[in-house]
Amino acid sequence: MKPVKVGICGLGTVGSGTFNVLKRNAEEIARRAGRGIEVAQIAQRRPNPQCDTDSTPITADVLAVADNPEIDVVVELIGGYTLARELVLRAIANGKHVVTANKALIAVHGNEIFAKAREQGVIVAFEASVAGGIPVIKALREGLAANRINWVAGIINGTGNFILSEMREKGRTFPDVLAEAQALGYAEADPTFDVEGIDAAHKLTILASIAFGIPLQFDKAYTEGITRLTTADVGYAEALGYRIKHLGVARSTDQGIELRVHPTLIPADRLIANVNGVMNAVMVNGDAVGSTLFYGAGAGQEPTASAVVADLVDVVRAMTSDPENRVPHLAFQPDALSDHPVLSIEACESAYYLRIQAKDHPGVLAQVASILSARGINIESIMQKEAEEHDGLVPMILLTHRVTERHMVEAITALEALDDVVGDVVRIRVEHLN
Ligand code: HSE
């Protein structure tokens, strides 16, 4: 059988990894796919010395790949929302299948792209868009298809996890570790996407839609990054038996879907609390299977290429199968998506870590306890440290039981209004993941 012809758009970190893996493992891949996969065209703006493209035709115009009648599958690895959307829609309109690693594109424009793909009867595959090399989309969409999914929680930004791990383990500074993550090709072109949680929110949006059968709703995701975390809070969390991780949480409740990305205290003995460096991990809790954990490299050249090439193999296999019976993009049939709402962050429920800087007076703790109890907030534990030498203030650290964000915000406002409380109250959400 003739090989399937692929056009790779973008020859950066992931594009060159994809080219190299396709070349190195060509024979193995053809045995799995049932046909060879030939890179018949590459679109690149500048040469990439990490990639020997041999005699593969090169163009600087990505849209030329979408218009090339020779090409069966367009692999979109240019990133961003604008040109990538144009490229993907053009490829679909021209009847080509698409493989993409672009989480921003899928989270923001996925509903439109999938509708066009269904009209044209072509595949859009996007395994590499979430958690790099971990096949978590396939696991959720296929392997866990029997389950009602209760929640998904994951460390889904490698750069952020790398920064937090290096800061905790080696005491390195934030900018120093971020610069290394950029040099290693982990960080987004705009690294604020990593450290402000936007990249993780893109990925969580995709996971939530596949888990719960809801349309993609990135605009409703609550997003908080890691830039305001301090080493003091990391240390106090450790003393209480927790680790701070940047977590994406999607939980199904009777009222709606919680969709939130933020720093989170996790009990230190959970496996996911020990996922360090650029590694990602996603926990999925289903009613039949219980808790599962998927772990692996969430970013980087060949781990991400592994997912891109696996999608290519799926596309090649599906090209010879019944087009009416493909796995749906969001796991559920398009006419069976649910309108269960995504909740505002105020309606989400979580336990909390609070750090209060208080003047060293009798009765402060009683006032704090009274504010919390008046709002039905149950304290799980309290740790009060010695007054700091430089300012005489006493750090008071509390863990609470679960409460809605709305009640916690009210309580924090009341705490910050106390004469004996100085500055902002630090609050970090806590998830026990059980
Ligand atoms: N910037 C992303 C990360 C790359 O660090 O996880 C993989 O999506």
Boltz pocket constraint, residues with backbone or C-beta under 6 A from the ligand:
constraints:
  - pocket:
      binder: B
      contacts: [[A, 128], [A, 129], [A, 131], [A, 132], [A, 156], [A, 157], [A, 158], [A, 159], [A, 160], [A, 185], [A, 186], [A, 187], [A, 188], [A, 194], [A, 199], [A, 298], [A, 299], [A, 300]]
      max_distance: 6.0
